[in-house]
Amino acid sequence: MSNKTVQIGPYEVGGNNPCLVVAEIGINHNGSLEFVSRLIDMAVLAGCGAVKFQTRSVDVVYTAEELAKARAVPTDVVQHALMRSVLPTEAISRLGKDITNTTNGDLKRALEFSAEDYRLIDDYCRTKGVIWFSSPWDEASVDLIEQFNPPCFKVASASLTDRGLLERIASYGRPVILGTGMSSMDQVRKAIAVLNGVPVILSHTVSTYPAKRSDLNLRAIHTLQKEFGVPVAYSGHENGTTMSVCAVALGACMVERHITLDRTMFGSDQSASLEAVGLTTMIRNIRDLEGALGTGEKQILDAEKPIAAKLRRKDTL
């Protein structure tokens, strides 16, 4: 395990410090600021140290053809988007005539927050005493999130090979959590070089939803620690919580899990997310594990000495 640490807001991450648990709200809010506040409340109550979002400039990340494709979108998601005024004039006119006449672009835009929305989120996180940050998927989104003085940036695994994005993030000098799913060791090495000396936490992950346990390859946590000498996190997309706790036992300094109000809700990430009970259970088990790991120094405990005396244990070595 690397003894190197990285400061993320008030948390020193890595070394022998407690694992930082990050609740990935992502797009599980379905465009509702009310859902966001409920998810933040859930994360804080469970004991998370941070919440995370995803930020995209829809017209940059997706092609016009992809956005124009017909796609069924739940009425409540459309209504949230209309209330927050995030849809273009064409979409508002079209949906005003038929709210079910939806496109892929309607959904993508409905799931994005404006600067005004993020100000409300920022204020709410401050009142709850929890830090927040985001995974920006394009350079304009980096600039948007930077306005809020984030404690770090997260680079999604899908973005690890995007040099322009990495350079824009590095230009602000903030710590970076670098997702390594779908990436080779050589690609990770090149990405770290592009980040040009900013503090880095690597995040071991498998980019399938949900991920099979047989694919998790948790020993890669040790591989990344040994190769790069930096703290290594774990971003889990598997069902259940056991494997995330095991990742901490293997040295993960941070655990990130998607959270949801209800795993049956609409959305591509909901089924691989944790509800309140699962999140609370995972964090309790992580803290129990940390207490049991100890310092690693082998010594006779004070509690063991009277037992040894009572047994009249021979010491003839």
Phi and psi in degrees as a GROMACS rama.xvg file:
@    title "Ramachandran Plot"
@    xaxis  label "Phi"
@    yaxis  label "Psi"
@TYPE xy
-73.6905  140.575  SER-2
-88.8876  -1.94817  ASN-3
-68.8833  144.209  LYS-4
-126.491  158.165  THR-5
-130.922  134.609  VAL-6
-86.7455  118.594  GLN-7
-117.058  99.7591  ILE-8
58.7584  -128.223  GLY-9
-82.874  0.207632  PRO-10
-104.854  129.083  TYR-11
-90.3442  114.702  GLU-12
-106.185  129.765  VAL-13
111.971  -177.572  GLY-14
61.4031  -134.736  GLY-15
-100.46  17.0287  ASN-16
-75.8253  155.48  ASN-17
-58.3322  147.627  PRO-18
-63.0342  131.04  CYS-19
-84.7854  122.43  LEU-20
-100.418  123.679  VAL-21
-111.27  125.653  VAL-22
-91.126  113.614  ALA-23
-84.5473  101.367  GLU-24
-74.8969  -38.0393  ILE-25
54.8144  -121.197  GLY-26
-111.889  14.6208  ILE-27
-74.816  -0.24237  ASN-28
-80.154  -14.1689  HIS-29
54.4846  30.711  ASN-30
82.8746  7.34491  GLY-31
-104.161  121.126  SER-32
-67.6424  -27.8285  LEU-33
-64.1475  -43.376  GLU-34
-63.3044  -37.6338  PHE-35
-58.6624  -48.3151  VAL-36
-63.096  -37.5391  SER-37
-67.6162  -37.7196  ARG-38
-69.1875  -38.1408  LEU-39
-63.4433  -45.0276  ILE-40
-57.0959  -44.2593  ASP-41
-61.258  -44.3299  MET-42
-64.3726  -43.8315  ALA-43
-65.2011  -44.9307  VAL-44
-62.1796  -35.3781  LEU-45
-75.0118  -21.6861  ALA-46
108.196  18.259  GLY-47
-70.8101  148.218  CYS-48
-92.8478  -16.122  GLY-49
-155.226  156.206  ALA-50
-122.549  152.403  VAL-51
-133.636  146.963  LYS-52
-122.467  177.775  PHE-53
-123.972  140.282  GLN-54
-132.414  125.978  THR-55
-135.021  145.258  ARG-56
-91.7866  102.753  SER-57
-54.1965  -44.1315  VAL-58
-73.3424  -11.3798  ASP-59
-92.6173  -42.6589  VAL-60
-76.3607  -33.0558  VAL-61
-116.267  149.759  TYR-62
-76.6358  158.906  THR-63
-61.2563  -36.0437  ALA-64
-65.0031  -40.8554  GLU-65
-66.2542  -40.6941  GLU-66
-68.981  -28.6822  LEU-67
-80.8065  -11.7901  ALA-68
-63.4015  138.808  LYS-69
-64.7492  138.431  ALA-70
-155.232  133.276  ARG-71
-71.3742  127.647  ALA-72
-127.561  129.619  VAL-73
-55.4682  143.911  PRO-74
-58.2977  -37.9091  THR-75
-67.1619  -32.7145  ASP-76
-66.4352  -42.0916  VAL-77
-62.7465  -43.507  VAL-78
-63.355  -39.173  GLN-79
-60.3983  -41.5839  HIS-80
-66.0067  -40.3878  ALA-81
-66.6944  -38.1815  LEU-82
-65.3399  -35.5853  MET-83
-90.6014  -0.238634  ARG-84
55.9802  47.8409  SER-85
-105.387  -0.422495  VAL-86
-98.343  146.851  LEU-87
-70.0829  165.776  PRO-88
-56.3571  -41.3942  THR-89
-58.8547  -43.9979  GLU-90
-67.8612  -39.7233  ALA-91
-62.279  -43.1889  ILE-92
-64.6276  -45.237  SER-93
-63.8566  -45.3431  ARG-94
-73.9864  -24.788  LEU-95
-65.3561  -28.8694  GLY-96
-84.8415  -34.7067  LYS-97
-155.332  102.766  ASP-98
-67.9094  -12.2624  ILE-99
-93.3262  -4.94854  THR-100
-84.4785  68.0655  ASN-101
-103.242  157.727  THR-102
-123.302  170.171  THR-103
-61.1111  -36.2268  ASN-104
-64.0167  -35.6518  GLY-105
-60.4011  -44.2614  ASP-106
-65.7934  -48.2367  LEU-107
-59.6868  -42.1738  LYS-108
-70.5617  -34.1068  ARG-109
-64.2906  -27.3527  ALA-110
-89.815  -0.586395  LEU-111
-101.329  147.804  GLU-112
-106.164  144.269  PHE-113
-83.675  173.02  SER-114
-59.7225  -38.1363  ALA-115
-63.4382  -41.6716  GLU-116
-61.7857  -44.0034  ASP-117
-66.4946  -29.8439  TYR-118
-63.0491  -41.2202  ARG-119
-65.2798  -40.9605  LEU-120
-64.2423  -43.8407  ILE-121
-60.1797  -44.8244  ASP-122
-62.6252  -41.7546  ASP-123
-67.4728  -41.4612  TYR-124
-62.6042  -37.8631  CYS-125
-63.0634  -41.8961  ARG-126
-66.4044  -26.822  THR-127
-93.6358  -5.18733  LYS-128
70.1425  33.791  GLY-129
-125.986  140.846  VAL-130
-84.375  157.335  ILE-131
-140.277  153.955  TRP-132
-153.653  -175.255  PHE-133
-145.903  163.589  SER-134
-102.777  100.41  SER-135
-79.6778  136.784  PRO-136
-100.177  -1.35914  TRP-137
-156.072  166.879  ASP-138
-66.9177  -37.2829  GLU-139
-64.4483  -33.7358  ALA-140
-69.7506  -32.3821  SER-141
-59.8239  -47.0396  VAL-142
-63.6494  -36.9079  ASP-143
-63.12  -48.4185  LEU-144
-69.5249  -33.5257  ILE-145
-58.3167  -28.2617  GLU-146
-57.5817  -23.3901  GLN-147
-101.632  14.2808  PHE-148
52.291  56.006  ASN-149
-66.7356  151.803  PRO-150
-71.5107  -17.8512  PRO-151
-170.143  173.208  CYS-152
-117.6  145.904  PHE-153
-106.395  130.458  LYS-154
-98.1605  114.995  VAL-155
-63.246  151.009  ALA-156
-54.4146  -37.044  SER-157
-64.3005  -19.5506  ALA-158
-103.371  1.11796  SER-159
-58.9523  -30.4441  LEU-160
-94.988  8.76526  THR-161
-90.8508  94.1461  ASP-162
-58.6549  -44.726  ARG-163
-60.4804  -41.5605  GLY-164
-65.4306  -45.0238  LEU-165
-61.3452  -41.4384  LEU-166
-66.1517  -39.349  GLU-167
-65.3288  -43.6224  ARG-168
-61.6435  -46.3364  ILE-169
-62.511  -28.2999  ALA-170
-63.3909  -21.5029  SER-171
-91.148  -9.55906  TYR-172
71.7024  13.0749  GLY-173
-85.8375  156.379  ARG-174
-57.2312  150.435  PRO-175
-127.368  132.023  VAL-176
-99.7563  116.324  ILE-177
-107.045  108.551  LEU-178
-70.073  136.377  GLY-179
-115.03  9.83898  THR-180
-61.6219  146.088  GLY-181
65.661  14.1729  MET-182
-122.271  144.312  SER-183
-83.6605  166.809  SER-184
-61.4978  -36.648  MET-185
-66.8252  -38.9752  ASP-186
-65.3608  -39.5504  GLN-187
-61.8932  -43.3958  VAL-188
-60.8539  -43.5794  ARG-189
-67.2367  -39.1225  LYS-190
-63.6346  -42.2582  ALA-191
-61.7531  -38.9094  ILE-192
-63.5247  -40.1692  ALA-193
-66.1691  -34.1161  VAL-194
-67.796  -13.5785  LEU-195
57.9669  47.5485  ASN-196
91.3904  -2.22383  GLY-197
-68.6878  150.836  VAL-198
-60.0622  132.828  PRO-199
-125.035  136.865  VAL-200
-114.659  121.836  ILE-201
-81.8517  143.892  LEU-202
-120.329  111.537  SER-203
-74.6061  130.604  HIS-204
-154.867  159.099  THR-205
-116.914  121.887  VAL-206
-88.1758  51.622  SER-207
-125.456  151.989  THR-208
-133.249  111.353  TYR-209
-78.0562  155.643  PRO-210
-83.0946  137.959  ALA-211
-71.4647  143.202  LYS-212
-60.2485  -34.9559  ARG-213
-68.6787  -12.942  SER-214
-98.7819  -5.5672  ASP-215
-68.6645  -32.1048  LEU-216
49.9327  53.293  ASN-217
-61.5214  -23.7103  LEU-218
-65.2987  -14.8502  ARG-219
-64.2829  -19.0779  ALA-220
-58.7202  -46.0321  ILE-221
-65.0093  -39.2237  HIS-222
-60.664  -46.0264  THR-223
-66.5278  -40.2559  LEU-224
-60.693  -46.0226  GLN-225
-67.6646  -40.6018  LYS-226
-73.3097  -40.4432  GLU-227
-111.465  -14.3197  PHE-228
63.9179  28.9244  GLY-229
-123.15  163.066  VAL-230
-60.3591  145.555  PRO-231
-124.143  128.322  VAL-232
-100.672  176.58  ALA-233
-133.91  124.912  TYR-234
-109.657  110.233  SER-235
-98.7584  135.072  GLY-236
-120.754  14.1525  HIS-237
-83.3926  162.371  GLU-238
-76.3212  145.992  ASN-239
83.6201  -177.2  GLY-240
-123.224  -12.8628  THR-241
-59.0179  -44.4724  THR-242
-68.2389  -30.0475  MET-243
-68.4314  -37.3217  SER-244
-66.7225  -40.2264  VAL-245
-61.2845  -34.7043  CYS-246
-61.2877  -36.782  ALA-247
-67.2736  -39.9063  VAL-248
-60.3562  -30.1512  ALA-249
-86.9387  0.103516  LEU-250
113.707  5.32379  GLY-251
-63.3886  128.725  ALA-252
-88.9521  -11.901  CYS-253
-150.134  141.265  MET-254
-123.552  128.041  VAL-255
-117.099  127.786  GLU-256
-135.44  141.235  ARG-257
-66.0461  142.052  HIS-258
-123.497  156.276  ILE-259
-149.733  154.477  THR-260
-74.8211  -28.164  LEU-261
-162.096  120.751  ASP-262
-65.5197  -14.5577  ARG-263
-92.1391  0.681159  THR-264
-65.7897  160.41  MET-265
-62.2772  138.903  PHE-266
139.479  143.494  GLY-267
-69.7529  -22.8838  SER-268
-100.835  -6.88993  ASP-269
-63.0999  -43.4555  GLN-270
-67.462  -25.4949  SER-271
-96.4828  16.577  ALA-272
-104.772  166.553  SER-273
-101.498  134.897  LEU-274
-83.9752  179.415  GLU-275
-56.8156  -45.8848  ALA-276
-64.1435  -44.2412  VAL-277
-63.9177  -41.2224  GLY-278
-64.2096  -45.6732  LEU-279
-62.5784  -41.8837  THR-280
-63.715  -44.2711  THR-281
-61.0578  -46.1009  MET-282
-66.2425  -40.5243  ILE-283
-60.0036  -42.5149  ARG-284
-69.7457  -33.8855  ASN-285
-63.8566  -44.0238  ILE-286
-67.2093  -38.2311  ARG-287
-62.4959  -43.1203  ASP-288
-61.2098  -45.5985  LEU-289
-60.7535  -37.6368  GLU-290
-66.5658  -31.6881  GLY-291
-82.9423  -21.7306  ALA-292
-67.5375  -33.4785  LEU-293
67.1801  -161.117  GLY-294
-94.1173  -15.681  THR-295
88.8524  -8.08059  GLY-296
-81.9745  125.044  GLU-297
-84.0207  118.86  LYS-298
-152.851  164.1  GLN-299
-81.221  124.389  ILE-300
-75.0513  147.477  LEU-301
-57.3282  -35.3662  ASP-302
-68.5828  -21.2046  ALA-303
-84.4437  -23.9574  GLU-304
-61.7223  -45.9497  LYS-305
-65.8544  -27.9985  PRO-306
-69.1121  -43.3797  ILE-307
-62.3173  -39.5654  ALA-308
-66.2407  -41.3446  ALA-309
-64.4524  -34.5245  LYS-310
-81.1103  -2.32818  LEU-311
49.5394  49.1867  ARG-312
-63.7518  125.454  ARG-313
-72.7693  138.609  LYS-314
-125.251  86.0986  ASP-315
-112.221  17.8388  THR-316
